[in-house]
Amino acid sequence: MRKRTLYSLLLMLALIVALIAAVCLRKAAPPEAARLLPESDAIVYLNLRPLRTATHFERTPVNRSPDYQHFVDATGIVPERDLDAAAFALHRMDDPAGPNGPVAYSEVFEGRFDGERLGHYLSGMATSQELYAGHTIYTVPVEGRSLRIAQLGYDTIAASNMPTTEQIHAMLDRYRASASPFSGSSLLAARYRDVPLLSSAWAIGHVGLPFSERGHITVFGLRLPLPEDTTFVASLSVGLGALHLRIEQIAPTEEDAVRSAAALDSLLQLFQLIQPKIQAQSDETDNQAMSEFTSSIQIKQHKERAVLTANLPIQLLKKLVTPESALLPESPASPAGR
């Protein structure tokens, strides 16, 4: 009788340990939207729920284009309100000057969708349809590219504008194995461990690709002292009154990291010198937020990594996430002004 009781207790203890281990693994695992992405050169992930709570960007009025408004009316989806998470895979194109541009994207969106209305909208827009792994893939022409879209579940949508079907097929295949916390691309397996815990937004890999120009990263016309294939681990985490920004450059050698840190520090000093001229054209609130941001920037180097940290004020983040059309007065020629 005692042995039977002991075995029962041991079995119960083993089950509890297994359950705790499973919960810990699930928490340490990358988000499902990121695990569904195909092989790529970079990954960007956004958990929009804490960002929405911090900025309330869904309350900002937006002057939508006619096509955007038609999408909202036909599907009932208001992205700024209904999207909860988004993951993007960046694919470097072999011919940057080709019809597909320098970078292509694969995407996964999670949120609240009306699948029937969305399916009806996509079927009306699609030039072709394909049935794969029990899901319908709609091909929709967008800006000279073929965008392939599939509903994976009641709350998940996948899309890719790569020239072939390989990436959208890979996402559908991963969806069938998504219960495993270890599924995902090789980039995710190699770099997700470097993402700080509880990050609301993060990016890994060659995230400078969309800003590449002649082999270097260019932002707002400013050429950064970094090659376009630089590996980054960037993250944003929500804090009190600000978001904590961290960007790590992973250099090939320690000497390269030292040079990058010195170059970025020089660039920061240059920006701080011209900042008063920029602020002269902005309002006082924006100036204060920008000053808080720039004064919090720190650049350090540790072994083969150059690390930039800063605090991004909520006010400045609201400015960044507010659509430009919402900051401008309505034009008499716009639909909203008629």
N, C-alpha and C positions, 0 to 999 in steps of 0.2 A: 504494500500500500504506500509506504514511504517512497519507494523507488518510482512508482507511478506518479506520485505528486511531484517528485523532483524532476522527472522528465517533462511533466506538463509545465512546470515553472521555467525550465531551461528552454523549452520550445517557445513559450510566450516571450521570454527575454530575447531569444534570437529573432523573433518576428518584430519586436519593438526596435531592436538594433538595426534590422534590415530596413524598417520604415524610416527611421531617422537618417540612415545613410542615403536612402532614395530621395528624401526631402532635401538634404544637403547637396546632393549631386544636381538635383533639379534647380536649386537656387544658384549654384555655381555655373550652370550650363548657360550658353548664350541664349538670347531670346529666340523663340520659335521662328519669328519672321526672318531673322538673320540666318538661322540654320537652313531655311528653305532656299536661300540664294545659291546660284550655281558658282562654279569656279570663276574667279575674277581677279583684277589687279588691285581693287580696293573695295571696302565695304563701309557704308555710312548707315547708322541706325539712329532713329529718333523715337523716344517714348514721349508722345505728345501730351499725355495726361498730366504729369507734373508741370510741364511747360505751359499748358493751357491754364492750370490752376494759378501759376505764378504771374502770367501776363494777361489772362482773359482775352486773348487775341480773337476768340470766336465772337466777341461782342462788337468788334470793329466793323462798321459798315464798309462794304466793298462794292465799287462800281464794276460789275462783271461785264465781260465782253458778251456779245450775242451768243457765240458758241458755248461759252461757259454757262451762261444762264439757261440755255437749252438743255445742257447736260443736267443741271440742278433740277429743272422742272420735270424732265423725263424720268430721272432716276430717284428723285427725292433725297439725293446725297448732297449734303453741304460739307465739303471737306474740312473746313476749319472747325466745324462742330462735331462731325461724325467720325473722323479719323482718330484712332487711338495710338497707332504705331505705324512706322514706315521703315523699310529697310531697302537700301539701294546697293546694287553691285555695279562697279564701274569696269568697263571692258575697253582696253586700249585697242584701237583699230590700226591695222597694218598700214593703211594709207590715210594719213590725217587729212589730205586734201581730197579724198574720195567723197562719193555721194553720202556716206554715212558719218562724215566728220571724224574728228580725232578720238571721240569717246562715245561708246554706246552704253545703254543702261538696262539692267534687269531689276525689277521692283516687286516688293511684296507689301501690301497694305492690309492692316487689320482695323476693324471698326464696326460700325452698325450700318448694314447695307440691306436694301430690299432686293433680294436675289432675283425675283421674278421681273421687277421693273428694270433692273440693270441688264438682265439677259435680253429682254425685249429691245432695250435701247441699243445694245451691242449688235444684235442680229440685224437691226435696221441700218447700222453704220458699216458693218463688215463687208469686205469684198470677197471673203471666203471663210469657211469654217472647217475645222478638223476635230475629229473625236479621238482623244488620246487618254488612256488610263482612266476611262470613265468620265472624262471632263471634256467640255466643248471649248476649243480654242478659237477665238474670234480674231481675224486679221483686219485691222482698221488702219487706213492710211492717215498718217499724221506728219505734216511738214516734210513731205518727200520720203518718209520712212514707213516701213510696215511695222506697226505696233501690234504684237500678239498678246491677247488678254484672256485669262481663264479664271473662273470662280473656283477656288479650291474648297471652300466651305461657306457656311452662312455668314461668317465674319472675316473671310480672308480672300484677297484677290491677288493674282500674280500677273506680271506683264513683262515684256522684253521687246526692245526695238533692235535687237541684233539681226543681221541679215538672214540667219538660218534659224531653224526651229530647235536647235540643240539645247539652248538655254531654257526655253519655256518647258521643254520635255524634261529637263533635269529637275526643274522645280516641282513638276508634277510627280516625278519619281521620288523626290525627297519628301514630299507631303505624305506619301504612303509610309515612310519610315520616320516621320517626325516625332513619334513618341519617344525615340531614343535621345537622351540628352547629349550624346556624343556624335550625333549626325551633324553634317555641315561641310563646308568647303575646307580645303587644305589651308587657306589663308586664315579662316576663322580658328581652326585648330592650332595654328602656329602663333597667332597674335592676340586672341581674345583674353588670354591670361594676363596680358599687360594692361587691360582696361580696368581702371579703378572701380571698386565695388560701388553700387548704387548710382552709377552714372546715368543721367537721363538722356544723354545723347553722346555718341562716340563714333569714331571713324578710325579705320586701320588700313594700312597698305599705302599704295601710291595715290593718296587722296588729292594730290596737286594736279592730277591729270586734266580735270576740266579747265584749269587755268594755265596749262602748258602752252608755251609759245617759243618756238625755235630752241627747244631743248631745256628751257628754264620755266620756272613758275612766275607768272605775271598776274598781279592783283591790282585792279583799278589803274592799269598802265604802269605800275611800279614793279620792276623786275627784282625778285628776291634772290639772294645769293645762295640758291638751292637748285640742284638739277631736278627735272620733272619726275624722275623715277625715285626720288627720295622717299624712304619709308617713314610714315608717321603713325603715332598712336595719339589721337586727340580725344578729349572727353569734356563734357559739361555736367556738373552736378548742382542740384538746387540747394542753396543755403539761405540764411536769413537776410533778405533784402538784396541778394546778389547771387549770381551763379559762379561757381568756381571752374575756371578754364584751365586746362592742362594740355600742353602739346609737346610730345616727345619726338625728336628726330633721331632715328636710329641710323647712325653713320657706319660706313664700312670699317673704319678704324678709330681709335681714340684721338689721333691727330686730326682727322677729318671733323670730329665732333668739336674739338677745341676751335678750329677755324670757323665752323658754322656758328658757334656760340658768340665768338668775337664779332663776326659779320652781322649777326642779328642784333647784338648790342649796339653796334655802330649805327645800324638802321633805326633802332629805337631812339637813340640820342638825336639823330637827324629829324625824326618825326616830332620829337618833343620841342625842337627848336622852331619848327614851322607851325606847331599846333596853335599858337596865339593868332596867327593869320587866318587859320581855318575857323577858329572859334569866333572871330569877328563877324562871320557871316551866319552864325547860328544863334538860337535863343539861349537864355541864361540856364534853363533847365538842362538842355542838351549839353551845354558846355560843362556844367558841373558833373554830369554823368560821365562824359568823356574824360574829364580830368581825373575822376576817381578810378576809371579804368586804366588809363595810361600810368598813373602813379603807382598802381598795384602790380604792374608788370615786372616780373623778375626772370632773368635768364641765367641758368646755371648749366654746368657741364659735369657729367659723371661718367667716367670711362668712355664708352662709345656712343653715349647719348647726350644730346643737347636738349634741355628741358625749359620750356617757357610756361610760367604760371601767371594767372591774373584773376581778378574778381570783376565779373561783368555785371554792372548794376542792372536791376530789373527795368529801370526806366530806359536804359540804352537798349536792352533786349526787346522791349516793346516796340521801340523805333525800328529795330531791325526786322521784326516779324510782321509789322504792319504793312500790308500791300501798298505800293506807291500810289495807286489810284485812290486809296482811302485818305491820303494826305493832301490831295489836290482838290480845289473847288470843282463842283460839277460843271461841265461844259454844256452850254445850251444845245449843242449838237448831239450830246450823249443821250441814250435811251432814258436815263434817269432824269434828264433835264427837260424832256419833251412834255 
